[in-house]
Amino acid sequence: MLQSKQIQRPQLVLVVDDQELNRDALGVILEDDYEVIFAENGQEALEAIEAHIDDLSLILLDLMMPVMNGFEVLERVRRDEQMNHIPVIVLTADKSAELRALQMGAADFITKPFDLPEVILARVGRIIELSEGRKLISAAEHDRLTMLYNRNFFFEYANRLYQFHPDVHMDAIVMNIEQFHSVNDLNGRDFGDDVLRIIGNEIRAFLAETEGIASRIEADRFDIYCVHQPDYAALLNRFQEKVNIISPNVSIQLRMGVKPWQEGVEPVALFDRARAACNMVRGDYQKPLMIYDEDMRTRELMNQRLLNDLRLAAEERQLKVYYQPKYDIQSDPPRLTSAEALIRWSHPELGLISPGVFVPLFEGNGLISVVDNYVWKEAARQVADWKAKYNFSLPISVNLSRADVYDPTLADRLIHLVEDNGLTFKELKLEVTESSYTENAKQLLELIARLREMGFEVEMDDFGSGYSSLNMLSAMPIDILKMDMSFVRHIEENPTDMRLVKLILDIAKSLELHVVAEGVETECSGTPAAISCRAIISRGLCPRKNLKP
């Protein structure tokens, strides 16, 4: 059976010499092993290099030539990113010129006259082999798209810089593109690649002006390890302006986190903190830059402590559930009809922790479901306990977080919770924030519709705090609107708030929805209060003055 044999094209060598005799001599020596092209001076050499930029394996360069000498060619090759990967062997009879040529980037030298062809071939072969090896290493080291280091090589070199140059203060920079997946989805992957390429080019241009290295760590994350810069806002603006130029019709926003040099902190730890700073400004188009400082470090340690302690807190019942009453003020006197479950954390070392501290943290880390499940169980148990003791049913409202929406077992778990405690579905009300509707509309609407069909009542929490309330209200399968307390807080002194409250009540009435007003915190005693009951009683929102909330 005949086997096809791949024919490999000879490697291309450029010989640059103004003497025809020298060109001919080198041509004879090399022609059996290489494809050879010629140039008579430096200007012709540059033209030949540009014409064969992707194919040249080596340049043999005379130093003393008319029009443009070899030193000028070396300088041009060294400064040009497309040319500087091509190795150069200088041809000279001047021993004093050898050192200068090597300092300018020449890989080797061959002395004139060319009386030892075997030595010339050996040197040419060795330099090409070394160059090809460096190209393979470079291909493994660098991201193909941006030509920045890939993750592994980047941190290897960063660690070496840290170890061998401990006195150089190197800062860690992490830069991301906001909603990069949307940029790709809307404009195509080729456009996204162009954006990444342009950013990579500008980062390399920046590094050419200072000391440092950079990497494209993953899809749209860029890490830069460089000497301290006087103005990082200006640096971010530099990159942003470059992106703006290439995408005038597409909104692309960069964000940046910086961790300045800190004695004894290794590069990996620096970049962890820079990444945390970058993540803190995600979605903040007004302040896209964050410098990591000790306050952030303190918050980060606190957050990690809370993350670590959560499951133990649930097991040891450090999480405390309180119940805020809700009154029906349409009856006379106002009647207690339900309550809302509120969570607090009584930490054995840190004391009482507000939900404003740990709830956003757990929402961002996906652990909010642990808190939610704890509250659901406590609330269901409490409703059952009150029924058994007082023969009185007081429904309790509990929160459904965004993370719960994606749990395929949610409906079944809620059903078991109700049944195991001997409750009816109406005794456990479900609260969903307005922002959850706007962010996960289709999936959430389907889930809420299913829960209501089972018999649960659903409340929209924080109504009016989002951006799509009126647009989506008719499509939302809900029973109760909880009006955000921002409407009620200044209702006495702000006529606009009063008009908005009136409008919300009119809308709810037309849609046959009940309304709960958040933020009624004081009795109507005439004492100074954050909320004046006198101002809102005319709208039917406040209990009578002898009723404490």
C-alpha positions as CSV (number, residue, x, y, z in Angstrom):
1,M,0.0,0.0,0.0
2,L,1.5,3.4,-1.0
3,Q,1.7,6.0,1.7
4,S,1.5,9.7,0.8
5,K,4.5,11.7,2.0
6,Q,4.0,15.3,3.0
7,I,6.3,17.7,1.2
8,Q,7.6,20.3,3.6
9,R,8.4,23.7,2.2
10,P,12.1,24.8,2.8
11,Q,12.5,27.5,5.5
12,L,12.9,31.0,4.0
13,V,16.2,33.0,4.7
14,L,16.8,36.6,3.7
15,V,20.4,37.5,2.8
16,V,21.1,41.3,3.0
17,D,24.5,42.4,1.7
18,D,25.5,45.2,-0.7
19,Q,28.3,43.0,-2.2
20,E,27.1,40.7,-5.0
21,L,30.0,38.3,-4.3
22,N,28.9,37.8,-0.7
23,R,25.3,37.3,-1.6
24,D,26.3,34.7,-4.2
25,A,28.6,32.9,-1.7
26,L,25.9,32.7,1.0
27,G,23.4,31.6,-1.6
28,V,25.6,28.7,-2.7
29,I,26.1,27.6,1.0
30,L,22.4,27.8,1.9
31,E,20.5,26.8,-1.3
32,D,20.5,23.0,-0.7
33,D,18.8,23.4,2.8
34,Y,16.9,26.7,2.5
35,E,14.9,28.9,0.2
36,V,17.0,32.1,-0.1
37,I,16.0,35.6,-1.1
38,F,18.3,38.7,-1.4
39,A,18.4,42.4,-0.7
40,E,21.2,44.8,-1.5
41,N,20.7,47.4,1.3
42,G,18.7,48.1,4.4
43,Q,15.8,49.7,2.6
44,E,15.3,46.7,0.3
45,A,15.7,44.4,3.3
46,L,12.7,46.1,5.1
47,E,10.6,45.8,2.0
48,A,11.5,42.1,1.7
49,I,10.7,41.5,5.4
50,E,7.3,43.2,5.1
51,A,6.5,41.2,2.0
52,H,7.4,37.9,3.7
53,I,6.6,38.7,7.3
54,D,4.8,35.4,8.0
55,D,7.3,33.2,6.2
56,L,10.8,34.4,7.1
57,S,12.7,32.1,9.4
58,L,16.0,34.1,9.5
59,I,17.7,37.3,8.3
60,L,21.5,37.3,7.5
61,L,22.3,41.0,7.7
62,D,25.4,42.9,6.7
63,L,26.1,45.9,8.9
64,M,27.9,48.2,6.5
65,M,25.7,49.1,3.5
66,P,24.6,52.2,1.6
67,V,21.1,53.7,1.7
68,M,20.3,52.1,5.1
69,N,22.9,50.2,7.2
70,G,22.4,47.1,9.2
71,F,22.2,48.9,12.6
72,E,19.2,50.9,11.3
73,V,17.6,47.7,10.1
74,L,18.2,46.1,13.5
75,E,16.6,49.0,15.3
76,R,13.5,48.9,13.1
77,V,13.1,45.2,13.5
78,R,13.5,45.4,17.3
79,R,10.9,48.1,17.6
80,D,8.3,46.5,15.3
81,E,6.0,43.9,17.0
82,Q,5.4,42.1,13.7
83,M,9.1,41.8,12.9
84,N,10.8,41.3,16.2
85,H,10.2,37.6,16.3
86,I,12.4,37.0,13.3
87,P,16.0,36.2,14.4
88,V,18.9,38.1,12.9
89,I,22.5,36.9,12.3
90,V,24.8,39.9,11.5
91,L,27.5,39.6,8.9
92,T,30.6,41.6,9.7
93,A,34.4,41.8,9.5
94,D,34.5,44.4,12.2
95,K,35.0,42.8,15.6
96,S,34.1,46.0,17.4
97,A,30.6,46.0,15.8
98,E,29.7,42.5,17.1
99,L,29.0,43.6,20.6
100,R,26.8,46.5,19.6
101,A,24.8,44.3,17.2
102,L,24.2,41.7,19.9
103,Q,23.1,44.4,22.3
104,M,20.6,45.6,19.7
105,G,19.0,42.2,19.5
106,A,21.0,40.2,17.0
107,A,20.9,36.5,17.7
108,D,24.5,35.7,16.5
109,F,27.2,36.8,14.1
110,I,29.2,35.4,11.2
111,T,32.5,36.9,10.4
112,K,33.7,37.7,6.9
113,P,35.1,36.2,4.7
114,F,32.8,33.1,4.5
115,D,35.5,30.5,4.5
116,L,33.9,27.8,6.6
117,P,30.5,26.8,5.0
118,E,29.9,24.1,7.6
119,V,30.2,26.6,10.5
120,I,27.8,28.9,8.7
121,L,25.2,26.1,8.1
122,A,25.5,25.0,11.8
123,R,25.0,28.6,13.1
124,V,22.0,29.2,10.8
125,G,20.5,25.8,11.7
126,R,20.9,26.4,15.4
127,I,19.5,29.9,15.4
128,I,16.4,28.8,13.4
129,E,15.9,25.9,15.7
130,L,16.1,28.1,18.8
131,S,13.7,30.6,17.2
132,E,11.2,27.9,16.3
133,G,11.3,26.6,19.8
134,R,10.7,30.1,21.2
135,K,7.7,30.5,18.9
136,L,6.2,27.3,20.2
137,I,6.7,28.4,23.8
138,S,5.3,31.8,23.0
139,A,2.2,30.2,21.4
140,A,1.7,28.2,24.6
141,E,2.4,31.3,26.8
142,H,0.1,33.7,25.1
143,D,-3.6,34.1,24.5
144,R,-4.2,33.8,20.8
145,L,-6.6,36.7,20.5
146,T,-4.9,39.4,22.5
147,M,-1.3,38.1,22.6
148,L,-1.3,38.7,26.4
149,Y,0.0,35.9,28.7
150,N,-2.4,33.2,29.5
151,R,-3.3,32.6,33.2
152,N,-0.7,30.0,34.2
153,F,2.3,31.7,32.6
154,F,1.1,35.1,33.8
155,F,1.1,34.1,37.5
156,E,4.3,32.2,37.0
157,Y,6.1,35.3,35.8
158,A,4.3,37.6,38.3
159,N,5.6,35.3,41.1
160,R,9.1,35.5,39.7
161,L,8.9,39.3,39.6
162,Y,7.7,39.3,43.2
163,Q,10.5,37.0,44.3
164,F,13.4,38.4,42.4
165,H,12.5,42.1,42.6
166,P,10.9,42.5,46.1
167,D,11.7,46.2,46.2
168,V,9.7,47.1,43.1
169,H,6.2,48.1,44.2
170,M,3.9,46.3,41.7
171,D,0.1,46.9,41.8
172,A,-2.6,44.4,40.7
173,I,-5.3,45.6,38.3
174,V,-8.3,43.6,37.2
175,M,-10.5,44.9,34.4
176,N,-13.8,43.5,33.1
177,I,-16.4,44.4,30.5
178,E,-19.9,45.0,31.8
179,Q,-22.4,42.4,30.5
180,F,-19.9,41.1,27.9
181,H,-22.1,38.1,27.1
182,S,-24.8,40.6,26.0
183,V,-22.3,42.3,23.8
184,N,-21.6,39.0,22.1
185,D,-25.2,38.0,21.9
186,L,-26.3,41.3,20.4
187,N,-23.4,42.0,18.1
188,G,-21.9,38.7,17.3
189,R,-18.8,36.9,18.5
190,D,-16.6,38.4,15.9
191,F,-17.4,41.9,17.2
192,G,-16.7,40.7,20.7
193,D,-13.4,39.3,19.6
194,D,-12.5,42.7,18.0
195,V,-13.3,44.4,21.3
196,L,-11.0,42.0,23.2
197,R,-8.3,42.4,20.7
198,I,-8.4,46.2,20.8
199,I,-8.2,46.1,24.6
200,G,-5.3,43.7,24.5
201,N,-3.5,46.0,22.0
202,E,-4.0,49.0,24.2
203,I,-2.8,47.1,27.3
204,R,0.4,46.1,25.5
205,A,0.9,49.7,24.4
206,F,0.5,50.8,28.0
207,L,3.0,48.1,29.2
208,A,5.5,49.3,26.6
209,E,5.5,52.7,28.4
210,T,6.0,51.2,31.9
211,E,7.2,48.0,33.7
212,G,4.8,45.1,34.0
213,I,3.0,42.1,32.4
214,A,-0.6,41.4,31.6
215,S,-3.0,38.5,30.9
216,R,-6.4,37.7,29.6
217,I,-7.4,35.5,32.4
218,E,-10.8,34.4,31.0
219,A,-13.5,35.6,28.6
220,D,-13.5,39.4,29.4
221,R,-11.2,39.6,32.4
222,F,-7.8,41.3,32.1
223,D,-5.2,41.2,34.8
224,I,-2.3,43.7,34.8
225,Y,0.7,43.6,37.1
226,C,2.6,46.8,36.8
227,V,4.5,49.4,38.8
228,H,2.4,51.8,40.7
229,Q,0.5,54.4,38.6
230,P,-0.3,57.9,39.7
231,D,-3.8,58.0,38.3
232,Y,-5.8,54.8,37.8
233,A,-8.9,56.7,36.8
234,A,-6.9,58.2,33.9
235,L,-5.7,54.7,33.0
236,L,-9.3,53.3,32.9
237,N,-10.4,56.3,30.9
238,R,-7.6,55.5,28.4
239,F,-8.9,52.0,27.8
240,Q,-12.5,53.2,27.8
241,E,-11.8,55.8,25.1
242,K,-10.1,53.2,22.9
243,V,-13.2,51.0,23.2
244,N,-15.5,53.9,22.5
245,I,-13.6,54.6,19.2
246,I,-14.1,51.1,17.9
247,S,-17.7,50.9,18.9
248,P,-19.4,54.3,18.5
249,N,-22.9,52.7,18.1
250,V,-22.5,50.0,20.8
251,S,-22.4,50.8,24.6
252,I,-19.5,49.0,26.1
253,Q,-18.6,49.9,29.7
254,L,-15.3,48.8,31.4
255,R,-14.9,48.5,35.1
256,M,-11.6,48.2,37.1
257,G,-10.5,47.1,40.5
258,V,-7.0,47.9,41.9
259,K,-5.1,46.5,44.8
260,P,-2.0,48.6,45.4
261,W,1.3,46.9,46.4
262,Q,1.4,45.7,50.0
263,E,4.5,44.3,51.7
264,G,4.4,40.6,52.1
265,V,1.3,40.0,49.9
266,E,2.0,37.7,47.0
267,P,0.6,38.4,43.5
268,V,-2.2,35.8,43.7
269,A,-3.6,37.4,46.9
270,L,-3.2,40.9,45.4
271,F,-5.3,39.9,42.4
272,D,-7.9,38.2,44.6
273,R,-8.4,41.6,46.3
274,A,-8.3,43.5,43.0
275,R,-11.0,41.2,41.6
276,A,-13.1,41.7,44.7
277,A,-12.8,45.5,44.2
278,C,-13.7,45.1,40.5
279,N,-16.8,43.0,41.4
280,M,-18.0,45.6,43.9
281,V,-18.5,48.1,41.1
282,R,-20.3,45.7,38.8
283,G,-23.2,47.5,37.2
284,D,-22.1,50.9,38.6
285,Y,-21.8,53.0,35.5
286,Q,-21.2,56.2,37.5
287,K,-18.2,54.8,39.5
288,P,-16.5,52.0,37.5
289,L,-13.3,52.2,39.5
290,M,-12.6,50.8,42.9
291,I,-9.3,50.9,44.8
292,Y,-9.0,48.2,47.4
293,D,-8.3,49.6,50.8
294,E,-8.3,48.5,54.5
295,D,-12.0,49.3,54.9
296,M,-12.7,46.9,52.0
297,R,-10.4,44.3,53.6
298,T,-12.3,44.6,56.9
299,R,-15.6,44.2,55.1
300,E,-14.2,41.2,53.1
301,L,-13.1,39.5,56.3
302,M,-16.4,40.2,57.9
303,N,-18.3,38.8,54.9
304,Q,-16.2,35.7,54.9
305,R,-16.8,35.2,58.6
306,L,-20.5,35.4,58.0
307,L,-20.4,33.0,55.1
308,N,-18.4,30.5,57.1
309,D,-20.8,30.8,60.2
310,L,-24.1,30.7,58.4
311,R,-24.8,26.9,58.5
312,L,-23.8,26.7,62.1
313,A,-26.0,29.7,62.9
314,A,-29.0,27.8,61.4
315,E,-28.1,24.6,63.3
316,E,-27.7,26.4,66.6
317,R,-30.8,28.7,66.0
318,Q,-28.8,31.9,66.2
319,L,-31.1,33.2,63.5
320,K,-34.0,34.8,65.2
321,V,-37.4,35.3,63.5
322,Y,-39.5,38.3,64.7
323,Y,-43.1,39.0,63.5
324,Q,-44.2,42.4,62.5
325,P,-48.0,42.8,62.8
326,K,-50.2,43.9,59.9
327,Y,-53.6,45.6,60.7
328,D,-56.7,45.9,58.7
329,I,-57.5,49.6,59.1
330,Q,-60.8,49.4,57.2
331,S,-62.4,47.8,60.2
332,D,-63.3,49.8,63.3
333,P,-61.3,49.4,65.5
334,P,-58.4,48.3,63.3
335,R,-58.0,44.5,63.5
336,L,-54.8,42.4,63.5
337,T,-55.0,40.2,60.5
338,S,-51.5,38.8,59.7
339,A,-47.8,39.3,60.3
340,E,-44.5,39.5,58.4
341,A,-41.5,37.3,59.3
342,L,-38.4,39.4,59.9
343,I,-34.9,37.7,60.3
344,R,-32.1,38.8,62.6
345,W,-28.9,37.1,63.5
346,S,-27.9,36.9,67.1
347,H,-24.2,36.0,66.6
348,P,-22.5,34.7,69.8
349,E,-19.4,36.8,69.2
350,L,-20.5,39.6,66.8
351,G,-23.8,40.4,68.5
352,L,-27.1,41.2,66.8
353,I,-26.5,41.5,63.0
354,S,-28.9,43.4,60.8
355,P,-30.4,41.7,57.7
356,G,-29.2,44.7,55.8
357,V,-25.7,43.3,56.4
358,F,-26.0,39.6,55.7
359,V,-29.0,39.3,53.3
360,P,-27.4,41.1,50.3
361,L,-24.2,39.0,51.0
362,F,-26.0,35.7,50.9
363,E,-28.1,36.8,47.9
364,G,-24.8,37.4,46.0
365,N,-23.3,34.1,47.0
366,G,-26.4,31.9,46.5
367,L,-26.7,31.1,50.2
368,I,-29.9,33.1,50.8
369,S,-31.9,29.9,50.3
370,V,-30.4,28.6,53.7
371,V,-31.9,31.7,55.4
372,D,-35.2,31.4,53.5
373,N,-35.7,27.8,54.4
374,Y,-35.0,28.5,58.0
375,V,-37.5,31.4,58.1
376,W,-40.2,29.3,56.3
377,K,-39.9,26.5,58.8
378,E,-39.9,28.8,61.8
379,A,-42.9,30.8,60.5
380,A,-44.9,27.6,59.7
381,R,-44.1,26.2,63.1
382,Q,-45.2,29.5,64.8
383,V,-48.5,29.7,63.0
384,A,-49.2,26.1,64.0
385,D,-48.2,26.9,67.6
386,W,-50.5,29.9,67.8
387,K,-53.4,27.9,66.4
388,A,-52.9,25.1,69.0
389,K,-52.5,27.5,71.9
390,Y,-55.1,30.2,71.1
391,N,-57.3,28.6,68.5
392,F,-56.5,31.6,66.4
393,S,-55.1,31.7,62.9
394,L,-52.6,34.5,62.1
395,P,-51.1,34.1,58.6
396,I,-47.5,35.0,58.2
397,S,-45.8,36.4,55.1
398,V,-42.3,35.0,54.2
399,N,-39.9,36.0,51.5
400,L,-39.1,34.2,48.3
401,S,-35.6,35.2,47.1
402,R,-34.4,35.3,43.5
403,A,-32.4,32.1,44.2
404,D,-35.5,30.3,45.2
405,V,-37.1,30.9,41.8
406,Y,-34.6,28.6,40.2
407,D,-35.2,25.7,42.6
408,P,-37.2,23.0,40.8
409,T,-38.3,21.6,44.2
410,L,-39.6,24.9,45.6
411,A,-43.4,24.2,45.1
412,D,-43.1,20.7,46.5
413,R,-41.1,21.9,49.6
414,L,-43.7,24.6,50.3
415,I,-46.5,22.1,50.0
416,H,-44.8,19.7,52.4
417,L,-44.1,22.6,54.9
418,V,-47.8,23.5,54.9
419,E,-49.1,20.0,55.2
420,D,-46.5,18.9,57.9
421,N,-47.7,21.8,60.1
422,G,-51.4,21.3,59.6
423,L,-51.8,24.6,57.9
424,T,-53.9,25.9,55.0
425,F,-52.1,27.5,52.0
426,K,-53.5,30.9,52.9
427,E,-51.8,30.8,56.3
428,L,-48.3,31.1,54.7
429,K,-48.2,34.1,52.4
430,L,-45.4,34.5,49.9
431,E,-43.6,37.8,49.3
432,V,-41.6,38.5,46.1
433,T,-39.8,41.7,45.5
434,E,-40.6,43.8,42.5
435,S,-37.0,43.6,41.2
436,S,-37.4,39.8,41.0
437,Y,-40.3,40.2,38.6
438,T,-38.3,42.5,36.3
439,E,-35.2,40.3,36.3
440,N,-36.7,36.9,36.0
441,A,-40.0,37.8,34.6
442,K,-41.1,34.8,32.5
443,Q,-39.9,32.1,34.9
444,L,-41.1,33.8,38.0
445,L,-44.5,34.6,36.5
446,E,-45.0,30.9,35.7
447,L,-43.9,29.9,39.2
448,I,-46.2,32.4,41.0
449,A,-49.1,31.4,38.8
450,R,-48.6,27.8,39.8
451,L,-48.3,28.7,43.5
452,R,-51.5,30.8,43.5
453,E,-53.4,27.9,41.8
454,M,-52.4,25.8,44.8
455,G,-53.9,28.3,47.1
456,F,-51.0,30.5,48.2
457,E,-51.5,34.2,48.4
458,V,-48.7,36.2,46.8
459,E,-47.5,39.7,47.8
460,M,-45.3,42.0,45.8
461,D,-42.8,43.5,48.2
462,D,-41.2,47.0,47.7
463,F,-43.7,48.0,45.1
464,G,-42.6,51.2,43.5
465,S,-38.9,50.8,44.1
466,G,-38.2,49.3,40.7
467,Y,-38.6,50.6,37.1
468,S,-41.2,48.5,35.4
469,S,-44.1,48.5,37.9
470,L,-46.9,50.0,35.8
471,N,-45.7,48.1,32.7
472,M,-45.8,44.7,34.3
473,L,-48.5,45.1,37.0
474,S,-51.3,43.8,34.8
475,A,-49.4,40.7,34.0
476,M,-48.3,39.9,37.5
477,P,-50.3,37.1,39.2
478,I,-50.4,38.7,42.7
479,D,-52.9,39.3,45.5
480,I,-51.4,42.1,47.5
481,L,-49.2,45.2,46.9
482,K,-46.7,46.1,49.6
483,M,-46.1,49.8,48.9
484,D,-42.4,50.7,49.4
485,M,-41.8,52.8,52.5
486,S,-40.1,55.5,50.5
487,F,-43.6,56.7,49.5
488,V,-44.8,56.9,53.1
489,R,-41.7,58.2,54.8
490,H,-42.1,61.9,53.8
491,I,-45.8,61.9,53.0
492,E,-46.7,64.8,55.3
493,E,-44.2,67.3,54.0
494,N,-44.0,66.1,50.4
495,P,-47.2,66.6,48.3
496,T,-45.8,64.6,45.5
497,D,-45.5,61.5,47.7
498,M,-49.1,62.0,48.7
499,R,-50.2,62.1,45.1
500,L,-48.2,59.0,44.3
501,V,-49.8,57.2,47.2
502,K,-53.2,58.2,46.0
503,L,-52.3,57.0,42.5
504,I,-51.1,53.6,43.8
505,L,-54.3,53.1,45.8
506,D,-56.4,54.0,42.8
507,I,-54.5,51.5,40.6
508,A,-54.7,48.8,43.2
509,K,-58.5,49.3,43.6
510,S,-59.1,49.1,39.9
511,L,-57.1,45.8,39.8
512,E,-58.9,44.5,42.9
513,L,-55.6,44.2,44.9
514,H,-55.1,44.8,48.6
515,V,-52.4,47.4,49.7
516,V,-50.0,47.2,52.6
517,A,-48.2,50.4,53.5
518,E,-44.7,49.8,54.8
519,G,-43.1,52.2,57.3
520,V,-45.9,53.1,59.6
521,E,-43.7,53.0,62.7
522,T,-45.2,55.3,65.3
523,E,-48.5,55.8,67.1
524,C,-50.6,58.9,66.4
525,S,-49.7,60.6,69.7
526,G,-48.6,63.9,68.2
527,T,-44.9,63.3,69.1
528,P,-42.2,63.9,66.5
529,A,-42.0,60.8,64.3
530,A,-40.3,59.7,61.1
531,I,-43.8,59.1,59.7
532,S,-46.8,61.4,60.5
533,C,-49.9,59.4,60.9
534,R,-52.0,62.6,60.8
535,A,-50.9,63.1,57.2
536,I,-51.9,59.7,55.9
537,I,-55.0,58.9,57.9
538,S,-57.1,60.7,55.3
539,R,-56.0,58.1,52.8
540,G,-56.9,55.2,55.0
541,L,-53.3,54.0,55.6
542,C,-52.9,54.6,59.3
543,P,-54.3,52.8,62.4
544,R,-56.1,54.9,65.0
545,K,-54.0,56.9,67.4
546,N,-54.4,54.6,70.3
547,L,-53.1,51.6,68.4
548,K,-49.4,50.9,68.7
549,P,-47.7,49.3,65.7
